[in-house]
Every structure is written in structure tokens, then in C-alpha cells.
Amino acid sequence: MNTIPQAFRERMQAQLGSEYPAFEAALTQEAPVSIRVNPRKSVLPTDSVDRVPWCFTGYYLPERPVFTLDPLFQAGAYYVQEASSMLLAEAIRQTAKMGRPLRVLDLCAAPGGKSTLLASMLHPESLLVCNEVIRTRVPVLRENIDKWGYPNVVVSNHDPDDFAGLTGFFDVVVVDAPCSGEGLFRKDPDAVEEWSEGNVDLCSARQKRILSAAAPLVDKGGLLIYSTCTYNDKENTENAHRLTGQQFTSRRLTLPAEWGVVEKIYEGAYGYQCYPHRVRGEGFFISIFQKQTEVYNSQKNMPRGFKSMKPVHARQAKVLAEWLANPNDFSYWQKPNQEIIAVPVVLEKELITVDLALRNKGFGVDMGVFKGNDFIPSHALALSTAVNPELPGIELSREEALRYFKKESLVLNEQTRGWLLARYQGLNLGWLKGVGNRVNNYLPKDWRIRMDIKEYA
């Protein structure tokens, strides 16, 4: 790790007192490796690894493998996530009404760690909107959401102020705000290089603007959850305190002392701080607030359908139904570019509202396109948990799976024709198309592994 900035050292010495030497020593140690498994793609053996205490699907690994070359990772069986940030799971469990459908917004979502955590925990009829402000970060968010495979997720690309049309729409809004990254110093040397008091002030001001835009989006009784991966009070407790008062009250969590998470109280606002010398994880702060005031929602005379999509023809809908496990749970819509999506029927009303309010978004199960009478399935459909498990497929060895992700063609012992799911340990990887004893590889070019796999095969 690069040399710790003197101003940062002095501030942390004042914050931690006698604990500071242990904190600084922790920054020189290897960062823990942790993952969170996908409950709907649960094939990973976890009996021999330690569980992350505040997240029922989180686990520590004894060492860091080459995740890119693990077919289970590519299939969405798990997400590589820093353990401290999984504290969101416990915060949600203690404060949200998880037994019913919720409308949830992850306002600063890329690369998708907290979005996939939320998707795993929510009632299956919930709506989850995952938004990323920076356009260049949207593709990695979209890829991770596709891998996770849940059909009730929206991915959007908007500034927080653009959500004004969804005032009072959400039961939970999560703001994992862009921050100075102090909590990532031992994982990311660039975070040390880029740190300055000026950058802390800049981040704090940006966070205030995001929170100002996020607060009106929460319905009465709903939750606003604020988090950062940093330590300083300007970005954490002071910003959190701004939410308390007439609109919001701070929610207190009950956390076991052995977890090592520090409760911080600032003028009536509760926050929870992870330090690397106290927990098996990095620096992370979280605070939870509940909306107390009534929200004026002007959503009236909603349209009956989506702005720029039309229902597919009944003949095509019959074909599409064969590709899904529960086809009657979905309605089918065609975009102007001819791509077809399947929309959960129980979420149609909510999605029409989102469609009206937001311009840059995608939702539903990406099904594919019709070329004449032929249907070409999308890669996202292969990874979706809604796909029909009875579709024909081929179980690949690890070497064959890696070759698939290198976008190589595979040779089979038996002749086959038509669409096939490439599978590894029972999980779908993507599409193949049989042409005799050879199969064409339909992995999207952007998903192709560029690493040399020979030494790992």
C-alpha cells in the first residue's frame, strides 16, 4: 500500500485514539476475499468456508481465485463483494417489511453489488430499479444484473434529479454514494493517491446533492439507506444527520458486539462503521432513516401501455411461451428495434409508471428477436432464472466451458441441430446452435474472455 497521507493519519488518530496503531497495521495486511451466493443458482459448496456474520448468503474464501476463469462466476452463481458492504443485508432485514412486495431504488448502483444483494432478499413480486449516473459504468451494471438473472429488475442511466417524476414512489431508496474511498485504501492503491482534504469536501458536497434528490422519492413510512466506503464524519455522520428532523427519523440497529461494528451517534442520527482492524472486511459506513411526512404524488391518468413498445402478435407470443418456465406470468412486448421483452404481469402497472418517468432504462426479461419465422434468443434469456429449465442443453466440462467463454466453436460426439443451452454444473452459460456434430457459439462478443486460459484449463 502507498504511504498514508499525513492529514488522513492525523484525522484517524483523533477518531480512533488508542486503536489507531491496530487500524494502521490492518491496512498493511492482505484484504479478505468474500463472495455472496445467488439463492436461485445455488450450486456452490459452502460447508467448508466461513460465513459473513451479517449476510446469510455471504462467505469468506481462504484465497483469491481467478474469478474470470470460473464458469460458475460467469453463470451468476455468486458475486464477488467486499464483506463489510454486505452489512446492508442486516440493515434491510431489521428495518424493511420484507414479507411483502416493495418498490426499491438503488440510486448509485454500478457495478451491482448492492443491487444483486437487494434482488436476492426482496419478495419476488418486488420492483427493483438499479440506476447508475455515469454512462460508462452502465454496461458492467447491466452485465452483472443479467448474470444474476432476476426478472423484476430495471437498469437505468439518469442523474438523481431526473427521478422527480417518481416522487413518493419507492418504499426503500438506497444511496451508496460516491465517496473519497478511504475504506478501500488497502485494496486500491489509487484511492490513496487520489485522497485529499479537498476531495473529501468535494465528495461531501456531491453526496448532499444526491441525498437532496433522493429524499422526496421515499413514500411515507419508507426507508432511505445511506452508505459510503469511507471513515470521515463530513461524508458520513454529518451528511446522515442532515436527514433527521421533520422528514426522517433515524433507525437504530441491534448488532452483536462480537461483530465488531462501531455504532456512531451524531446529534440524534445513528450510523454504523466498519473498520478493518475490527471486522473481517474493509471500511464501510451505513445509516438508515424512515420517512415521517406525507408525500404528494401527482401520478394520475396513467397510460395503459408502454410509451414506445407494442404487444407482440398472439402467434409470436405462443412461440415465446415455450422459452419460459412460467409463461403465463409474463406479457410480451416489442421495442422499436424489434427486440422482445417479457414483463412480469404483476409489475406491469409499476413498470408503466417507471417507463413514463424515465427515458434511459431497460426492464423485463430480454427474450431476443424474430428473424422471419425464426426466433433468435438473447444471451440474457439464457442466464435468466425465468428461462424454461426443460430446454435442450449440453453439459460442458470446465475446459469446454472456458473454451465457450473464449468464443470458440465446440465439437460434439453426437450430431445435433437447433438451439442448445451451454451448461456447467447444471447452470446455464449461454446459447449454442447445433449444426451437425459442431455447434456454433452465440456468446456475445463483449462477454468473451480475453485472458490466456491455457495455464488454468
C-alpha positions in Angstrom: 0.0 0.0 0.0 1.2 3.6 -0.7 2.2 5.9 2.1 -0.8 7.1 4.1 -1.4 10.8 3.7 -0.4 12.7 6.8 -3.7 14.6 7.0 -5.6 11.3 6.9 -3.3 9.8 9.5 -3.9 12.7 11.9 -7.6 12.6 11.5 -7.8 8.9 12.0 -5.6 9.1 15.1 -8.1 11.7 16.5 -11.0 9.5 15.6 -9.7 6.1 16.8 -7.4 7.2 19.7 -5.6 4.1 21.2 -7.0 1.9 18.4 -5.1 3.7 15.7 -2.0 1.5 15.7 -4.2 -1.6 15.1 -6.0 0.2 12.3 -2.8 1.2 10.5 -1.4 -2.3 11.0 -4.6 -3.7 9.4 -4.0 -1.6 6.3 -0.7 -3.5 5.6 -2.4 -6.9 5.7 -3.9 -8.8 2.9 -7.6 -7.9 2.3 -10.1 -10.7 2.9 -11.8 -12.3 -0.1 -15.6 -12.6 0.1 -18.4 -13.6 -2.1 -22.2 -13.7 -2.0 -24.0 -16.6 -3.5 -27.1 -16.3 -5.7 -30.0 -18.1 -3.9 -31.6 -19.0 -7.2 -28.4 -20.5 -8.6 -27.2 -22.2 -5.5 -24.7 -24.8 -6.6 -21.5 -23.6 -4.9 -20.3 -25.7 -1.9 -20.1 -23.6 1.2 -19.8 -26.1 4.0 -16.0 -25.6 4.4 -15.9 -21.8 4.3 -16.7 -19.2 6.9 -19.9 -17.2 6.7 -20.1 -13.4 6.7 -22.0 -13.0 10.0 -24.3 -10.1 8.9 -25.3 -11.7 5.5 -26.8 -15.1 5.2 -25.6 -15.6 1.6 -22.1 -14.1 2.2 -18.9 -16.2 2.6 -15.2 -15.7 3.0 -12.8 -17.6 0.7 -9.4 -18.8 2.0 -7.7 -17.3 -1.0 -8.5 -15.3 -4.1 -9.1 -17.4 -7.2 -9.1 -16.2 -10.8 -12.8 -15.3 -10.8 -12.9 -14.5 -14.5 -12.0 -18.1 -15.3 -14.6 -19.7 -13.1 -17.6 -20.7 -15.2 -19.8 -20.5 -12.0 -18.9 -16.9 -11.7 -19.8 -16.3 -15.3 -23.1 -18.1 -14.8 -24.1 -15.8 -12.0 -23.8 -18.4 -9.2 -22.1 -15.8 -7.0 -21.0 -12.1 -6.8 -17.6 -11.0 -5.5 -18.4 -8.4 -2.9 -16.5 -6.9 -0.1 -17.8 -8.3 3.2 -18.4 -5.0 5.1 -20.6 -3.7 2.4 -22.9 -6.7 2.9 -24.0 -5.1 6.2 -26.8 -3.7 4.0 -28.4 -7.1 4.3 -28.7 -6.9 8.1 -29.9 -3.2 7.9 -32.6 -4.2 5.4 -33.6 -7.3 7.4 -34.1 -5.3 10.6 -35.9 -2.3 9.1 -37.8 -3.2 6.0 -41.1 -5.1 5.6 -39.6 -8.0 3.7 -42.7 -10.2 3.7 -44.5 -8.2 1.0 -43.7 -6.7 -2.4 -41.7 -3.5 -2.2 -40.6 -0.8 -4.6 -36.9 -0.3 -4.2 -34.4 2.1 -5.8 -30.6 1.6 -5.8 -29.7 5.1 -6.9 -25.9 4.7 -7.3 -25.8 1.1 -8.4 -22.8 0.2 -10.5 -21.1 -2.2 -10.6 -24.1 -4.0 -9.0 -23.1 -5.5 -5.6 -25.8 -3.9 -3.6 -28.3 -4.3 -6.4 -27.8 -8.1 -6.6 -27.9 -8.3 -2.8 -31.3 -6.5 -2.7 -32.6 -8.6 -5.6 -31.8 -11.8 -3.6 -33.5 -10.6 -0.4 -36.7 -8.9 -1.8 -40.1 -10.5 -2.2 -40.2 -12.0 -5.7 -43.0 -9.6 -6.7 -41.0 -6.5 -5.7 -39.7 -4.0 -8.2 -36.0 -3.1 -8.1 -34.7 -0.1 -10.0 -30.9 0.0 -10.3 -29.7 3.3 -11.5 -26.2 4.5 -12.5 -25.4 8.1 -13.2 -22.2 7.6 -15.2 -23.0 6.2 -18.6 -19.7 4.3 -19.0 -20.4 2.3 -15.8 -23.9 1.2 -17.0 -22.6 -1.8 -19.2 -20.9 -3.5 -16.2 -24.1 -3.0 -14.1 -26.2 -4.4 -16.9 -23.9 -7.4 -17.3 -24.0 -8.2 -13.5 -27.8 -7.9 -13.4 -28.1 -10.2 -16.4 -25.8 -12.7 -14.8 -27.9 -12.6 -11.6 -30.9 -13.4 -13.7 -33.9 -11.9 -11.8 -36.8 -10.7 -14.0 -38.1 -7.9 -11.7 -35.1 -5.5 -12.2 -34.9 -2.2 -14.0 -31.5 -0.8 -15.1 -31.5 3.0 -15.7 -29.0 5.7 -16.5 -30.1 9.0 -15.0 -29.0 11.8 -12.8 -30.7 11.7 -9.4 -32.6 14.9 -10.2 -34.2 13.1 -13.2 -36.3 10.9 -10.7 -38.5 13.8 -9.7 -41.4 12.2 -11.7 -41.2 9.3 -9.2 -41.7 11.4 -6.0 -43.0 9.2 -3.2 -42.9 6.1 -5.4 -40.4 4.0 -3.5 -40.6 2.1 -0.3 -36.8 1.9 0.0 -34.2 4.1 -1.6 -30.5 3.1 -1.2 -27.9 5.7 -1.7 -24.4 4.1 -1.7 -22.8 7.4 -2.5 -19.7 8.1 -4.5 -17.1 8.9 -1.8 -13.4 9.5 -1.2 -12.8 5.8 -0.8 -10.8 5.8 2.4 -12.2 2.4 3.3 -10.6 0.9 0.2 -7.0 2.1 0.9 -5.5 -1.4 1.2 -7.4 -2.8 -1.8 -7.0 0.1 -4.1 -3.6 2.0 -4.2 -5.2 4.6 -6.5 -7.6 5.5 -3.7 -4.5 6.5 -1.5 -3.0 8.5 -4.4 -6.2 10.4 -5.1 -7.1 11.2 -1.5 -7.0 14.8 -0.3 -8.9 17.0 2.1 -10.2 18.9 -1.0 -11.6 15.6 -2.5 -13.3 14.8 0.8 -15.1 18.2 0.7 -16.0 17.7 -3.0 -17.4 14.2 -2.2 -19.4 15.5 0.8 -21.0 18.2 -1.4 -21.9 15.7 -4.1 -23.4 13.4 -1.5 -25.6 16.2 -0.1 -26.9 16.9 -3.6 -27.7 13.2 -4.2 -29.4 12.9 -0.8 -31.5 16.0 -1.5 -32.7 14.4 -4.7 -33.3 11.0 -3.1 -35.3 12.1 0.0 -38.5 13.1 -1.9 -38.6 9.7 -3.7 -39.4 7.9 -0.4 -43.0 7.2 0.5 -44.3 7.9 4.0 -43.1 5.1 6.2 -40.4 4.1 3.7 -36.7 3.9 4.2 -33.7 5.9 2.9 -30.5 4.0 3.4 -27.2 5.9 3.1 -23.8 4.3 2.9 -20.2 5.1 1.9 -16.9 3.2 1.9 -15.1 5.9 3.9 -14.4 6.9 7.5 -14.6 10.7 7.8 -17.5 12.5 9.5 -18.0 15.0 6.7 -19.1 12.3 4.4 -20.7 10.0 7.0 -22.4 11.2 10.2 -22.6 14.9 9.2 -24.4 14.1 5.9 -26.6 11.5 7.6 -27.6 14.0 10.3 -29.0 16.3 7.6 -31.8 13.7 7.0 -33.1 13.8 10.6 -35.8 16.2 11.7 -39.2 16.9 10.2 -39.0 14.5 7.3 -37.0 11.5 8.6 -36.2 9.8 11.8 -33.0 7.7 12.3 -33.4 4.0 12.8 -31.2 2.2 15.2 -29.9 -1.3 14.6 -29.2 -4.1 17.1 -25.9 -5.6 16.2 -24.0 -8.2 18.3 -20.9 -6.8 20.0 -18.8 -9.7 18.6 -19.3 -8.4 15.0 -17.0 -5.5 15.8 -19.2 -2.9 14.1 -19.0 0.5 15.8 -22.2 2.5 16.5 -21.7 6.2 15.9 -24.3 8.7 17.1 -24.3 12.3 15.9 -27.0 14.7 17.1 -29.7 12.0 17.1 -28.6 10.2 13.9 -27.3 6.6 14.2 -24.6 5.3 12.0 -22.6 2.1 11.8 -18.9 2.0 10.9 -16.8 -1.0 9.9 -13.0 -0.7 10.5 -10.6 -3.3 9.1 -8.9 -3.8 12.4 -12.3 -4.7 14.0 -14.1 -6.6 11.3 -13.1 -9.1 8.6 -13.6 -6.5 5.9 -12.9 -3.0 4.7 -14.1 0.4 5.7 -17.8 0.9 5.4 -20.5 3.2 6.9 -24.2 2.8 6.8 -27.2 4.8 8.3 -30.9 4.1 8.0 -33.8 6.7 8.0 -37.6 6.4 8.0 -39.8 8.9 6.2 -42.4 10.5 8.5 -44.1 13.0 6.3 -46.9 12.6 3.7 -45.8 12.6 0.1 -47.7 14.4 -2.6 -47.7 12.0 -5.6 -49.1 13.5 -8.9 -49.2 10.2 -10.8 -52.7 10.3 -12.2 -54.3 9.2 -15.5 -51.5 6.8 -16.2 -51.3 5.3 -19.7 -52.4 1.7 -20.2 -49.3 0.7 -22.0 -45.6 1.5 -22.5 -44.5 4.6 -24.4 -42.6 3.0 -27.3 -43.5 -0.7 -27.2 -46.3 -2.6 -28.6 -47.7 -6.0 -27.6 -46.4 -8.9 -29.7 -48.7 -10.8 -32.1 -50.5 -13.8 -30.5 -48.7 -16.2 -32.8 -45.4 -14.9 -31.6 -46.5 -14.9 -28.0 -47.2 -18.7 -28.4 -43.6 -19.3 -29.6 -42.1 -17.2 -26.8 -44.1 -19.1 -24.1 -42.1 -22.2 -24.9 -38.9 -20.5 -23.7 -40.1 -19.6 -20.2 -40.7 -21.8 -17.1 -44.0 -19.9 -16.2 -45.1 -18.1 -19.4 -48.4 -17.0 -18.1 -46.6 -14.8 -15.5 -45.4 -12.5 -18.3 -46.7 -10.3 -21.1 -44.7 -9.8 -24.2 -43.7 -6.5 -25.8 -41.7 -5.5 -28.9 -39.4 -2.5 -28.9 -38.9 -0.2 -31.9 -35.7 -2.0 -32.7 -37.7 -5.3 -32.9 -36.2 -6.8 -29.7 -38.8 -8.5 -27.5 -39.0 -8.4 -23.7 -41.2 -10.4 -21.3 -42.7 -8.2 -18.5 -43.8 -9.7 -15.2 -47.6 -9.2 -15.2 -47.7 -8.3 -11.5 -45.3 -5.4 -12.2 -46.9 -4.0 -15.3 -48.5 -1.0 -13.6 -45.3 -0.1 -11.7 -43.2 -0.5 -14.9 -45.5 1.7 -16.9 -45.1 4.4 -14.2 -41.3 4.0 -14.4 -41.4 4.0 -18.2 -43.3 7.3 -18.2 -40.9 8.9 -15.7 -37.5 7.7 -17.1 -36.0 7.9 -20.5 -32.9 5.7 -20.4 -33.8 2.4 -18.9 -34.3 -1.3 -19.6 -36.5 -3.8 -17.9 -38.1 -7.2 -18.1 -36.6 -10.4 -19.5 -34.7 -9.8 -22.7 -36.1 -12.5 -24.9 -34.5 -12.0 -28.3 -35.7 -11.2 -31.8 -37.7 -12.8 -34.6 -36.0 -13.1 -37.9 -38.8 -14.1 -40.2 -40.4 -17.2 -38.6 -37.2 -18.0 -36.6 -36.7 -16.8 -33.0 -33.1 -15.8 -32.0 -32.9 -16.0 -28.2 -30.8 -13.4 -26.3 -27.9 -14.1 -24.0 -29.8 -12.6 -21.1 -32.6 -15.1 -21.5 -30.1 -18.0 -21.1 -29.0 -16.5 -17.8 -32.4 -15.6 -16.5 -34.0 -17.5 -13.7 -37.2 -17.3 -15.7 -35.9 -19.5 -18.6 -37.6 -22.9 -19.2 -35.3 -25.5 -17.5 -36.6 -28.2 -19.9 -35.0 -26.6 -22.9 -32.4 -28.8 -24.5 -28.8 -28.3 -23.4 -25.3 -29.7 -23.2 -23.3 -30.1 -20.0 -19.8 -28.9 -20.5 -16.6 -29.8 -18.7 -14.6 -26.9 -17.2 -12.2 -26.9 -20.1 -15.1 -26.8 -22.6 -16.8 -24.0 -20.6 -13.6 -21.9 -20.7 -13.4 -22.5 -24.5 -17.0 -21.4 -24.7 -16.2 -18.2 -22.9 -13.2 -17.7 -25.3 -16.0 -17.8 -28.0 -14.5 -20.9 -29.7 -16.7 -23.4 -31.5 -17.2 -26.8 -29.8 -17.2 -30.3 -31.5 -19.7 -32.8 -30.2 -19.6 -36.6 -30.2 -23.2 -36.7 -31.4 -24.9 -34.7 -34.1 -27.4 -32.1 -33.0 -29.4 -29.3 -34.6 -31.1 -26.2 -33.2 -30.7 -24.0 -30.1 -29.0 -25.5 -27.1 -28.1 -24.2 -23.7 -24.4 -24.5 -22.7 -24.4 -25.6 -19.1 -21.8 -26.1 -16.4 -22.7 -27.9 -13.2 -26.3 -27.5 -14.2 -26.2 -23.7 -14.6 -26.8 -22.0 -17.9 -23.8 -20.2 -19.5 -25.3 -19.1 -22.8 -26.5 -20.3 -26.2 -25.1 -22.8 -28.7 -26.7 -23.8 -32.0 -26.2 -27.3 -33.3 -25.2 -27.7 -37.0 -24.4 -31.4 -37.2 -21.6 -32.6 -35.0 -20.4 -29.0 -34.5 -22.1 -26.2 -32.5 -21.9 -22.5 -33.2 -21.1 -20.3 -30.2 -23.5 -17.5 -29.6 -21.7 -15.8 -26.7 -21.9 -12.0 -27.2 -18.5 -10.6 -28.3 -18.4 -8.2 -25.3 -18.6 -11.2 -22.9 -15.6 -13.0 -24.4 -12.7 -13.8 -22.0 -9.5 -12.3 -23.3 -7.2 -13.9 -20.8 -4.9 -16.8 -21.7 -6.7 -19.8 -20.3 -4.0 -22.5 -21.1 -2.3 -22.4 -17.7 -5.7 -22.6 -16.0 -7.5 -25.1 -18.1 
